[in-house]
Amino acid sequence: MRLALSADILVRGKLLSVSVRRLLLSFLAPCVLLPAPVPAEPAQRIDRHALAARHQPVLHQFDPENPLSVGNGEFAFTADVTGLQTFPEAFTNTIPLGTLSQWGWHSFPNPAGWSIERFRFKEFDSHGRPVGYPDVPDNQRTPEINWLRGNPHRLHLGRIGFVLTKAGGGAAQPGDLASIEQRLDLWEGILRSRFELEGQSVQVETVCHPDLDLLAVRVASPLLGSNRLAIQLHFPYGTGATTTADWSRPEAHTTELARPGTWTAVFTRRLDQDRYYAGVTWSSNAVLSEVARHQYVVKPARTDCAAAEALELVCRFSPTMPASTLPSFEQTRIAACEHWQQFWSTGGAIDLSGSNDPRWRELERRIVLSQYLTAIQCAGSLPPQETGLTYNSWEGKFHLEMHWWHAAHFALWNHLPLLERSLGYYHAILPRARATAKRQGYTGARWPKMTGPSGEESPSPVGPFLIWQQPHPIFYAELCYRAHPDRATLEKYREVVSETAEFMASYAAWDEASRRYDLGPPLQCAQEIFPKERTMNPTFELTYWRWGLETAQQWRQRLGQPRVEKWDHVLQRLSRPPVAADKYLFAETAADTYSRTNWVRDHPSVTAALGFLPGPGIDRETMRRTLDWIWVNWDWPSTWGWDYPMLAMCAARLGLPERAIDALLLDTPKNHYRLNGHNHERQGLTIYLPGNGGLLYAVAMMAAGWDGAPQRNAPGFPDNGQWTVRWEGLQPAP
């Protein structure tokens, strides 16, 4: 009866006063955790257009460090200052210019029949029981390991760029461009580019359709009339390398051209066993011709009329034969404009412009641009790779432990559908996850780490041993339930929640001597520096296990089902987070946490136990001392982009809002945000979207609060007169 009442209050809670809600909730079962009342939002509405407009990226020079992208979550196109991919060679070592989609994957031939099921697993002792893992000792790279890690990989679908010719006939180079101005209009989703070549102006509009994997471009220039400007389409072979395209093997793939209409073409692309299509339409005053293998240009048919000074082209990429009729440039522009105005006008917003702290503008800039980037790069039907749909990282695959950092924020920003797009992936790979758990002697479903559409694990000395991605699906499901606390949500995710919890309970190993459950060994914790063969009971993972299992039990109770006895047994006897010197150890087996300087690098993930998580079983004062020590002693150059929002969330929950701001804006090499909004990581990983997504989760939590947060506006921001935080449309964090 209490549980039914709990769900009813969630549905109708907005009709009750805070005092009445608290009175009713006091009679509910203590295991049922409900969102805290949301602090009242400021009455004055935020000017959403002004907020987006003051942070739109603008370039005035050719800049290989800051290409700009358009996209829709399923498809993205990254351009140089010409508005297209005209000079890709200049970006090879910075941010490669890609055209990527969620469905576009490629695999090299596999004559040996390699598969993860046939891989020779290495057995590790787990509390007296051998368990097999696809380990890669000493990170050796055999042909089999290389193939399994590198296939499938995301595919660069095709380069669309300009052919620019100088008056003397030579090809234009980046240095030949003058009077450059490129502006990404966030409010309308249009990339507008202007430049001059030898005194002749070129104006370009580039836009992505919101619902189709389709790019539309319009160019106006006298260069068209003088036959010195054309649009080029060039199709590559696939690779998992950061270039995302192999232009050196034209013989390894085929491009077949069909012409169903005067101003239309369909390209059939075959790469080994993979196939896709590109449908193209262009202005009636232009013609398409093949200039080389896999290479085509569209240019005006006549140069003696005014119409020759404008050219439009639309290209739709598709895994199946595209429709015979494509939207026009203008139809695409209107659809994109409506989509982006709807995106910015709904959901959450944070306005810091009334603040006195001079850092407000940079923080607000990062927030706005991260909203755009995660919407086009991280909101698709598959979990994103760290570099999204821009170029390949980690051999073109994605990492499920990073899925939270990419996409969990959508729930707090009231864009829940952008999170839910990718949650069906867990249902799709559930049979494989069950098989992995069964092969290792566990029950339930064990989720992979480095993987692709099929959910196959990749061999690695690290990935298969990570466990902190295991509770993630429970977290996502709980975020969905907080937004829609109804039976439909419970039924939609019940199987994934149940199978995840079943594995978690099965994985915890009973130690008869200590009469408790342990996590690991073998285990690689989120701070990936400890030996997996010996690591046991890391603080963050223990806390996540406790939160995940308890939340899964609540799901059963919401469904009218009894709690699972085994899960409760694990909860009651799970090892406590280890403590030494009045601070939390990074892992129980790292007793020298605070005396060995080699351990103070990589992710300070111990702080995620209270921050990322609400901290069940965590003592606040002990965590405060832990954070204080980390703040002074950590090796910041070794950290990653999501570490700073993780620290900020911990500081906010501890009542240290000044430190939360300092963490978000810490001046370290891995916490810089480019002009285009991307979090910079390092050479070879020049954009890092988990940093952007983590920032959005942290600032939403700092503004709207969290369960049990102080009842004031923006409880995670300093209340010192330096910050004025206006926000709307946000949800509190768990």
C-alpha angles and dihedrals in degrees: 000000000000092000093051089050089050093058091044092055091051091054096047101024094114088068093060130075119246092250093051092047092052091049092051094043091053088070095052126100108277091231092068109090116198129185115271116250108275113245113245113273120232111272097229111085119234117247095238095188093052090047093055095038097056091059104042109131116249126189126196098177140037102278121182089185095062117042114165128227140208122198149127107232093269097056136020137184122198120203142188123229091288089068091246137060096277101138105029095154090070090062100048094105098033119039110337115223108244141177104206138166139187093247098041107102133145136195129198118234114283107201092160091058095234115183136158090246090061095042116119102247121210115229121229128189112250109183092320096320124102113234123186123227132177090245125173105209112216087356091279116179117217120172088256094052092045091052095047093048095044101045130114101019132176114267131227098229097202145314118253112190145139127268102218119188128192122226091259092055099256124127114264118245129207091261090060092066118097139178090029120186121163121174129182106212101209094185093058101025093235127135108213118193132184131180142142131235114198090337095311116119125229122193120189136183118194122187139167122218111244095224105027134057087246136133123200125191135182122191129185120189143131085234088076091060092050092050092245098116130056137154116246130203116198125178123206139197118253132263138164091223121111090261086066087205135070110207094173099077109060090153092060096070140030137227118197119194123210124180110206092167143015094262100025137079137180121208117202110205124200123185111173104298095346127092137183140157140232118202116196135188128179143179117299090239093063140071135210123226137174113242101172141350108307089356127110137168134206116205139153114289091213129030098190100080137068092245089067091073094070130054132179127193132181123192125185121191118203142167088225133041106293123235116274092239120055128191114265123243090259093049090050092048092051093047091049092047092052091046096051095043087053091048094052094039095054132046123034132336135182122198117192097168094113092061126114096206104099091221093070096092095053092047092048090047091054091048095051096044092045089055090055096043096048090047092056099033108030107031102080138113092271130049108266129244116240090263093044116205094334103083140328126284128176091017094308099299134116131237120228096206086062094051090088092054093048101046118008090091091068088076094054091046092053093249094113095151088064088060095041092055089077100036093082086070090076091055090048096053096037094107091054092045089052090050092052092052092047093049089054093048098256133119127232124028127314112202120219126238112211106029150126138224095309095053094237115157118238121227111254142146088236116020103066090052097054116104106175092092090062098082093041096095089055089052092050091048091050091051088053092049092051088056095042109020097187142113093260092062092046092052093045095059104022096104095049091046093048096046091046092052091045090058092045092054091045093049094054105093122219116230109200095196095057095029093228143102119256133197110225164322111195092045137133109206125210088265092070100204105086123094107263093211091066107023115118137170105001111194098237096047092047090052093046090050090052093048094044097049093046091049091049089053090052089053090056091050092049087054091052093252127131121254114265109253094214092052091051091048090056092045093051095047104030112131114266119243105274119249133194130167088007091297134097116263116230086233134353089244091054095072088155092060093129100036103045111073091199090075097058096085141080115032117357085215095157085082091060089074087077109028108028083041129035087243110245107197093008120129110223097213092049090051090047090057089046092053092045091054094046091049091059102035110032123118096236098186088064094056129098134233097263093052093079097056087043090057091044092054091050092049092048094052089048091055094253102125095159089058090046089059091044090053093051091051100034108151101235132131093255095048100063120117118207126228087262090055099252120139107238117222112170144300108312091020099057096157124041116185097186085072091055094046093044091052091054093050092048097048092045089054092046091051104038097029133224137257105303095010120150110277099246135100113282096356092186094056123078115270091208102112092259098092127057108186119191114180140163140177096027128131126218118252123244 
